[in-house]
Amino acid sequence: MSTRGMAALVAGLGNGYFKATERRRREDIEDEERAHTMQERAFTKAERDRALKQREDLGAAAAPIAAEAVPQLDLGDPEAPPPTTRYRVAGKMLDTTAEADAAVKTANGAPAVAMRQAAVLQQSGDPVKAQALRTGSMQEQAGQLALSAAERADLKARFTAQLEPLTDFDQVGEFMSKSGGDGQGGNLKVQFVPSPDGKTVVLNTINPDGTLKPTARTFENSNKGLTLAKAQLGGLPPEKMLEHFHREAVEARAAAAQAAAQRHQAETLAEQSRHNRATEGHQSSMLAATRAKAAATAAPQGMTLADLKDGHKGIAATLNADWKTQIDSETDPAKLKSIKVAREAEIATVQRLYTGAMQAGFGLTPEQAIVAFRSGETAKQSFRSRDGSGTVTVEGVMYGGRFIPLADNPGAMPGAKPAGAAPGGAASATPADPADAGQRVKQTPVVDFTGGNSAVNKRVAAAQSSLPALEGAVKDALQKVKDAAGRGPMAVAAARNDLSNARTALSDMQARAGQ
């Protein structure tokens, strides 16, 4: 073999050796990684199993514990008493039912449950968590005990402070009768009654019929006996003292609420009174001014249609401004709608009154028409027609001793006849000439219709027939407002809302009736 061939053989053997070594090294590394992975899986599974068992054991430790009845064996001794039953609670044997119940209550209390769960954590390898649970439970229990002690001390001090000012047995009896710590919701009433010789006093309960029933509590009728009675009263359990103060708080809140309601009602009535006085003063001023203005103006007979429309505009502007504050302050859509309807009805009616005065032959300024409508009384007057064939009943307002009619057609020229009137003027809703004033007859509730469309007349007549009921509803609502004055502001507000609705309905029906 040549030297080159020998070299190739040696190189080939070396390469094979190195490859075999590398392969074994890789296999060893894979074996180690596989073993590590198996160990990690085993550890993870063990931890998961431990956590699952710990959770189950914690649940079992918190499960309620019951008393287990354990009958005692009969040893066959004929002279021995019959077999008895004992009780096992949390591994402890107890002789009586009372002991077993007390042990069950203790075993199921929060401290005992926490201790059992801490033992589970300790045994499962979590000593830090076990100690934290034990410490937290003890701190919570101690905090609760300290809080309860503080509450008891506070109740005792407050109750004693109320007893100290009492200087005789009558005051003590009154205090006990008012207290809610009697276990009967404050229904127990008592009275101290002196003995015939006056040396002692006996505590009596007061029966529902007012008779007295003596109790076994007797005290010396002296300062010493009074001190003893107050000391015994101050020994009430904390729960009774708590009931006493709870009733005091309830009564104090009720008294404060009643006082606040009375103050609010008084303030509301005072404000209403101030508003009424201001309104009356304003109306009086307006009336005086308008009278002076009317005396300086020409007679209304020469008023043109343009002047009449200007008067209507003035009425609308004044009343819109008057209603503006109430409309702007109302947020309830339904109430706002009712207020606007009432405003429009008032504007229309005052304009009719203004026109009616023009047609009747005497004048009113727009301001006078508003004052007459608001201050006058609704009235009806019947007049003989000019041709003497019948009567006409006219709706209007009685103000200042004068009847002011409501015009059928608020936009008509003064002195114009209503639409559909007979040539002779029999249907005119205008008083007759001054010469006819002495021919007024008894008022009638329904207007006599002549001429015009019969279907329209029927609808108007039907609307007029509904007016008495609506007028009665307004009167009833006014009376309800007066009656509600003593029942608080809420009742007054509700009654006034009903009155506003009744007035709105009446105004709407009057418009339909052509009044």
MARSERO-630931 format. One line per 4 residues: number of its first residue (from 1); their letters; for each residue x, y, z of C-alpha. Coordinates in Angstrom, 1 decimal. Last residue first. Layout:
<atoms>
NUM) a) X Y Z | ...
</atoms>
This chain:
<atoms>
515) qgar) -118.7 82.4 25.2 | -118.9 80.6 21.9 | -119.8 77.3 23.4 | -116.6 75.8 22.2
511) aqmd) -114.7 78.7 23.8 | -116.6 78.1 27.0 | -115.6 74.4 26.8 | -111.9 75.3 26.6
507) slat) -112.1 77.8 29.4 | -113.9 75.2 31.6 | -111.3 72.5 30.9 | -108.5 74.9 31.6
503) rans) -110.2 76.0 34.9 | -110.5 72.4 36.0 | -106.9 71.6 35.1 | -105.7 74.7 37.1
499) ldnr) -107.8 73.7 40.1 | -106.4 70.1 40.0 | -102.9 71.6 40.0 | -103.8 73.8 42.9
495) aaav) -105.1 70.8 44.9 | -101.8 68.9 44.3 | -99.7 71.9 45.4 | -101.8 72.4 48.5
491) ampg) -101.5 68.7 49.4 | -97.7 68.8 49.0 | -97.5 72.0 51.0 | -99.1 70.6 54.2
487) rgaa) -102.5 69.4 55.3 | -103.9 72.6 56.8 | -104.1 74.5 53.5 | -105.7 71.5 51.7
483) dkvk) -109.2 72.5 52.6 | -108.9 75.9 50.9 | -107.4 74.3 47.7 | -110.2 71.7 47.9
479) qlad) -112.8 74.4 48.0 | -111.4 76.0 44.8 | -111.4 72.5 43.1 | -115.1 72.1 44.0
475) kvag) -115.9 75.5 42.6 | -114.0 74.6 39.4 | -115.8 71.3 39.1 | -119.2 73.1 39.5
471) elap) -118.3 75.4 36.6 | -117.4 72.3 34.6 | -120.8 70.7 35.5 | -122.7 73.9 34.6
467) lssq) -120.7 74.3 31.3 | -121.7 71.0 29.8 | -125.0 72.2 28.4 | -123.2 75.1 26.8
463) aaav) -121.1 72.6 24.8 | -124.2 70.8 23.6 | -125.8 74.2 22.6 | -122.7 75.1 20.6
459) rknv) -122.8 71.8 18.8 | -126.5 72.2 18.1 | -126.0 75.7 16.8 | -123.3 74.6 14.5
455) asng) -125.6 72.0 13.1 | -128.4 74.6 12.7 | -126.3 77.0 10.7 | -127.2 80.6 11.3
451) gtfd) -130.6 82.0 12.4 | -131.9 82.2 15.9 | -130.1 80.9 19.0 | -131.4 81.5 22.5
447) vvpt) -128.6 81.4 25.0 | -128.9 78.8 27.8 | -128.7 79.5 31.6 | -131.6 81.9 31.9
443) qkvr) -131.5 85.1 33.9 | -134.8 86.8 34.9 | -135.7 89.7 32.7 | -134.2 93.0 31.8
439) qgad) -136.8 95.5 30.5 | -135.5 98.4 32.5 | -132.3 98.6 30.4 | -134.3 98.9 27.2
435) apda) -134.0 102.6 27.0 | -130.3 102.3 27.2 | -130.4 100.4 23.9 | -130.3 96.7 24.1
431) ptas) -127.4 94.7 25.5 | -125.2 93.0 22.9 | -125.2 89.3 22.1 | -127.1 90.1 18.9
427) aagg) -129.4 87.4 17.9 | -132.5 89.5 17.5 | -130.6 92.1 15.5 | -133.5 93.0 13.2
423) paag) -131.6 91.8 10.2 | -131.2 88.4 11.8 | -127.8 87.5 13.0 | -125.6 85.0 11.1
419) apka) -122.4 86.6 12.0 | -122.6 88.9 15.0 | -123.7 92.5 14.5 | -121.2 95.3 14.4
415) gpma) -121.3 98.0 17.1 | -117.6 97.9 17.7 | -115.9 96.3 14.8 | -115.6 92.5 15.0
411) gpnd) -112.5 90.7 16.2 | -113.9 89.4 19.5 | -117.0 87.9 17.8 | -119.5 86.7 20.4
407) alpi) -118.5 89.7 22.6 | -118.5 89.1 26.4 | -120.7 91.6 28.2 | -119.6 94.0 30.9
403) frgg) -122.2 94.4 33.7 | -121.5 97.4 35.9 | -121.4 97.6 39.7 | -117.6 97.9 39.7
399) ymvg) -117.3 94.6 37.8 | -119.9 92.1 36.8 | -118.4 90.0 34.0 | -120.2 88.7 30.9
395) evtv) -122.4 86.1 29.3 | -125.5 87.4 27.5 | -128.9 85.9 27.5 | -131.1 87.1 24.7
391) tgsg) -134.9 87.5 25.1 | -137.8 87.2 22.7 | -139.9 88.8 20.0 | -139.6 92.4 21.3
387) drsr) -138.0 93.7 18.0 | -135.0 95.0 19.9 | -134.5 91.8 21.8 | -135.3 91.7 25.5
383) fsqk) -132.2 91.4 27.6 | -130.9 88.5 29.9 | -127.9 88.9 32.1 | -125.2 86.4 32.9
379) ateg) -122.4 86.8 35.4 | -118.8 85.8 36.1 | -117.4 88.0 39.0 | -114.9 90.8 38.5
375) srfa) -111.3 90.9 39.7 | -109.4 89.0 37.0 | -111.7 90.0 34.1 | -112.1 93.6 35.2
371) viaq) -108.4 94.0 35.8 | -107.6 92.7 32.3 | -110.3 94.8 30.7 | -109.0 97.9 32.5
367) eptl) -105.5 97.3 31.2 | -106.8 97.0 27.6 | -108.7 100.3 28.1 | -112.4 100.0 28.5
363) gfga) -115.2 101.8 26.7 | -118.9 102.1 27.0 | -121.4 101.5 24.2 | -122.1 97.9 24.6
359) qmag) -120.1 97.1 21.4 | -116.9 98.6 22.9 | -117.5 96.7 26.2 | -118.0 93.5 24.3
355) tylr) -114.7 94.1 22.4 | -112.7 94.3 25.7 | -114.6 91.4 27.2 | -113.8 89.3 24.1
351) qvta) -110.2 90.3 24.3 | -110.2 89.3 27.9 | -111.6 85.9 27.0 | -109.0 85.3 24.3
347) ieae) -106.1 86.2 26.5 | -107.4 84.1 29.4 | -107.9 81.1 27.1 | -104.4 81.5 25.6
343) ravk) -102.9 81.6 29.1 | -104.9 78.6 30.4 | -103.7 76.6 27.3 | -100.1 77.6 28.0
339) iskl) -100.4 76.5 31.6 | -101.9 73.2 30.7 | -99.1 72.5 28.2 | -96.5 73.4 30.8
335) kapd) -98.2 71.0 33.3 | -97.9 68.1 30.7 | -94.3 69.0 29.8 | -93.1 69.2 33.4
331) tesd) -90.3 71.7 33.5 | -92.2 74.9 34.6 | -90.0 77.9 35.4 | -90.3 79.6 31.9
327) iqtk) -94.1 79.2 31.9 | -94.6 80.7 35.3 | -92.3 83.6 34.6 | -93.9 84.3 31.2
323) wdan) -97.5 84.4 32.4 | -97.6 88.2 33.1 | -95.5 89.0 30.0 | -97.9 87.0 27.8
319) ltaa) -100.8 88.8 29.6 | -99.5 92.3 28.8 | -98.6 91.5 25.2 | -101.9 89.8 24.5
315) igkh) -103.9 92.7 26.0 | -101.9 95.2 24.0 | -102.4 93.3 20.8 | -106.2 93.2 21.4
311) gdkl) -106.2 97.0 22.0 | -104.2 97.5 18.7 | -106.8 95.3 17.0 | -109.6 97.6 18.3
307) dalt) -107.8 100.7 17.2 | -107.3 99.2 13.7 | -111.1 98.4 13.6 | -111.8 102.1 14.4
303) mgqp) -112.9 103.6 17.7 | -115.4 106.5 17.4 | -117.8 105.0 19.9 | -115.1 104.8 22.5
299) aata) -115.7 108.4 23.7 | -112.6 110.5 23.7 | -109.8 110.1 26.2 | -109.1 112.0 29.4
295) aaka) -111.6 110.2 31.6 | -110.3 106.9 30.3 | -106.7 107.8 31.3 | -107.8 108.7 34.8
291) rtaa) -109.8 105.5 35.1 | -106.8 103.5 33.7 | -104.5 104.9 36.3 | -106.8 104.2 39.2
287) lmss) -107.4 100.7 37.9 | -103.7 100.0 37.4 | -102.9 101.2 40.9 | -105.7 99.0 42.3
283) qhge) -104.4 96.1 40.3 | -100.9 96.6 41.6 | -102.0 96.8 45.2 | -104.2 93.7 44.9
279) tarn) -101.3 91.8 43.2 | -98.8 92.9 46.0 | -101.3 91.9 48.7 | -101.8 88.5 47.0
275) hrsq) -98.1 87.9 46.6 | -97.4 88.7 50.2 | -100.2 86.3 51.3 | -98.8 83.6 49.0
271) ealt) -95.4 84.2 50.5 | -96.8 83.9 54.0 | -98.7 80.8 53.1 | -95.6 79.2 51.7
267) eaqh) -93.4 80.2 54.6 | -96.0 78.7 57.1 | -96.2 75.5 55.0 | -92.4 75.2 54.9
263) rqaa) -92.1 75.8 58.7 | -94.8 73.2 59.3 | -93.1 70.7 57.1 | -89.7 71.3 58.8
259) aqaa) -91.3 70.9 62.2 | -92.9 67.6 61.1 | -89.6 66.3 59.8 | -87.8 67.3 63.0
255) aara) -90.4 65.5 65.1 | -90.2 62.4 63.0 | -86.4 62.4 63.2 | -86.4 62.9 67.0
251) evae) -89.0 60.0 67.4 | -86.8 57.7 65.4 | -83.6 58.7 67.3 | -85.3 58.2 70.7
247) rhfh) -86.6 54.8 69.6 | -83.0 53.8 68.7 | -81.7 55.1 72.0 | -84.0 52.9 74.0
243) elmk) -83.5 49.9 71.7 | -79.7 50.2 72.3 | -80.2 50.4 76.0 | -82.2 47.2 75.9
239) eppl) -79.4 45.5 73.9 | -76.8 46.8 76.4 | -78.6 44.9 79.2 | -80.3 47.2 81.8
235) gglq) -78.3 47.9 84.9 | -79.0 51.7 84.8 | -82.6 51.0 85.9 | -81.2 49.2 88.9
231) akal) -79.0 52.2 89.7 | -81.9 54.6 89.2 | -84.1 52.7 91.6 | -81.2 52.5 94.2
227) tlgk) -80.6 56.3 93.9 | -84.3 56.9 94.4 | -84.3 54.7 97.5 | -81.4 56.6 99.0
223) nsne) -82.9 59.9 98.2 | -86.0 58.8 100.1 | -89.2 56.8 99.7 | -87.5 53.4 100.3
219) ftra) -88.1 51.2 97.2 | -90.5 48.4 96.4 | -90.3 46.2 93.3 | -92.7 43.2 93.6
215) tpkl) -95.1 44.8 91.1 | -98.4 46.5 91.7 | -101.0 46.6 88.9 | -102.6 50.0 88.2
211) tgdp) -105.8 50.7 86.3 | -105.8 52.8 83.2 | -107.8 50.5 80.9 | -104.6 49.5 79.0
207) nitn) -103.0 48.5 82.4 | -100.5 50.7 84.1 | -97.6 48.8 85.7 | -96.9 49.7 89.3
203) lvvt) -93.6 50.3 91.1 | -94.1 50.6 94.9 | -93.0 53.6 96.9 | -92.0 53.4 100.6
199) kgdp) -92.3 55.5 103.8 | -95.5 57.3 102.8 | -97.6 55.6 105.4 | -100.2 54.6 102.9
195) spvf) -97.5 53.4 100.4 | -96.4 55.7 97.6 | -97.2 54.8 94.0 | -94.5 54.7 91.3
191) qvkl) -96.0 54.6 87.8 | -95.4 52.4 84.8 | -96.2 52.2 81.1 | -95.0 49.4 78.9
187) nggq) -95.7 50.1 75.2 | -92.2 51.3 74.4 | -91.5 48.6 71.9 | -92.3 45.8 74.3
183) gdgg) -88.8 44.9 75.4 | -88.9 47.8 77.9 | -85.9 49.6 76.2 | -88.2 51.9 74.2
179) sksm) -88.3 54.4 77.0 | -91.3 56.8 77.4 | -92.8 54.9 80.3 | -89.4 54.4 82.0
175) fegv) -88.6 58.1 81.9 | -92.1 59.0 83.2 | -91.6 56.6 86.1 | -88.2 58.1 86.9
171) qdfd) -89.6 61.6 86.8 | -92.4 60.6 89.2 | -89.8 58.9 91.5 | -87.9 62.1 92.1
167) tlpe) -84.8 64.1 91.0 | -84.0 62.7 87.5 | -81.0 64.7 86.2 | -78.7 61.6 86.5
163) lqat) -80.7 59.2 84.5 | -80.0 60.6 81.1 | -76.2 60.7 81.7 | -76.4 57.0 82.9
159) frak) -77.9 56.0 79.5 | -75.1 57.9 77.6 | -72.4 56.3 79.8 | -73.8 52.8 79.5
155) ldar) -74.2 53.0 75.8 | -70.7 54.2 75.3 | -69.3 51.5 77.6 | -71.2 48.8 75.7
151) eaas) -70.0 50.1 72.4 | -66.4 50.2 73.5 | -66.7 46.6 74.8 | -68.2 45.5 71.5
147) lalq) -65.4 47.2 69.6 | -62.8 45.6 71.7 | -64.3 42.1 71.3 | -64.6 42.6 67.5
143) gaqe) -61.0 43.8 67.3 | -59.8 40.8 69.4 | -61.7 38.4 67.1 | -60.2 40.0 64.0
139) qmsg) -56.7 39.9 65.4 | -57.1 36.3 66.4 | -58.3 35.3 63.0 | -55.6 37.2 61.2
135) trla) -52.9 35.6 63.3 | -54.1 32.1 62.7 | -54.5 32.7 59.0 | -51.0 34.2 58.7
131) qakv) -49.5 31.3 60.6 | -51.1 28.8 58.3 | -50.0 30.7 55.2 | -46.4 30.7 56.4
127) pdgs) -46.6 27.0 57.4 | -47.6 25.9 53.9 | -46.5 22.3 53.7 | -49.8 20.4 53.6
123) qqlv) -49.9 19.8 57.3 | -49.6 23.5 58.2 | -52.2 24.4 55.6 | -54.6 21.9 57.1
119) aaqr) -53.9 23.0 60.6 | -54.7 26.6 59.5 | -58.0 25.4 58.2 | -58.9 23.9 61.6
115) mava) -57.8 27.1 63.4 | -59.9 29.3 61.0 | -63.0 27.1 61.6 | -62.5 27.4 65.4
111) pagn) -62.2 31.2 65.2 | -65.2 31.6 62.8 | -67.6 29.6 65.0 | -68.7 26.1 63.9
107) atkv) -66.9 24.4 66.7 | -68.1 26.9 69.3 | -71.8 26.4 68.3 | -71.4 22.6 68.2
103) aada) -69.8 22.7 71.7 | -72.6 24.7 73.1 | -75.2 22.4 71.5 | -73.3 19.3 72.9
99) eatt) -73.2 20.8 76.4 | -76.9 21.5 76.3 | -77.6 18.0 75.0 | -75.8 16.5 78.0
95) dlmk) -72.9 14.1 78.6 | -70.2 15.2 76.2 | -67.5 13.1 74.4 | -64.9 15.1 72.5
91) gavr) -63.8 14.1 68.9 | -65.2 17.2 67.2 | -68.5 16.8 69.0 | -69.5 13.3 70.4
87) yrtt) -72.7 13.1 72.4 | -73.8 10.8 75.2 | -76.9 8.7 75.4 | -78.1 6.8 78.5
83) pppa) -78.7 3.1 79.2 | -81.2 2.4 81.9 | -80.1 2.6 85.5 | -78.2 -0.4 86.9
79) epdg) -80.0 -2.9 89.2 | -80.6 -5.4 86.5 | -76.9 -5.3 85.4 | -76.9 -6.4 81.8
75) ldlq) -74.0 -4.2 80.7 | -76.3 -2.0 78.6 | -74.1 -0.1 76.3 | -74.2 3.7 76.0
71) pvae) -75.8 5.3 72.9 | -73.5 7.8 71.1 | -75.4 10.7 69.4 | -73.1 12.7 67.1
67) aaip) -73.2 16.4 67.4 | -72.8 18.3 64.1 | -69.8 20.1 62.6 | -70.4 22.4 59.7
63) aaaa) -67.8 22.1 56.8 | -64.9 24.6 57.1 | -62.3 21.8 57.7 | -63.8 19.8 54.8
59) glde) -63.4 22.8 52.5 | -59.8 23.3 53.6 | -59.2 19.6 53.0 | -60.6 19.8 49.4
55) rqkl) -58.5 22.8 48.7 | -55.4 21.2 50.1 | -56.1 18.0 48.1 | -56.3 20.1 44.9
51) ardr) -53.1 22.0 45.7 | -51.3 18.7 46.5 | -52.4 17.1 43.3 | -51.3 20.2 41.3
47) eakt) -48.0 20.2 43.1 | -47.5 16.5 42.4 | -48.4 16.9 38.8 | -46.0 19.8 38.4
43) fare) -43.2 17.8 40.0 | -43.9 14.7 37.8 | -43.9 16.9 34.7 | -40.7 18.6 35.8
39) qmth) -39.0 15.2 36.5 | -40.1 13.8 33.1 | -38.7 16.9 31.4 | -35.4 16.5 33.2
35) aree) -35.2 12.8 32.1 | -35.8 13.7 28.5 | -33.2 16.5 28.7 | -30.7 14.0 30.1
31) deid) -31.4 11.4 27.5 | -31.2 14.0 24.7 | -27.8 15.1 26.0 | -26.6 11.5 26.1
27) errr) -27.8 10.9 22.6 | -25.9 14.0 21.4 | -22.7 12.8 23.0 | -23.1 9.3 21.5
23) reta) -23.5 10.8 18.0 | -20.5 13.0 18.4 | -18.4 10.0 19.4 | -19.5 7.9 16.5
19) kfyg) -18.8 10.8 14.1 | -15.3 11.3 15.5 | -14.5 7.6 15.2 | -15.7 7.4 11.7
15) nglg) -13.7 10.5 10.7 | -10.5 9.0 12.2 | -10.9 5.7 10.4 | -11.3 7.5 7.1
11) avla) -8.2 9.6 7.7 | -6.1 6.5 8.6 | -7.2 4.8 5.4 | -6.5 7.8 3.3
7) amgr) -3.0 8.2 4.7 | -2.3 4.5 4.0 | -3.4 5.0 0.5 | -1.2 8.0 0.0
3) tsm) 1.8 6.1 1.4 | 1.3 3.3 -1.0 | 0.0 0.0 0.0
</atoms>
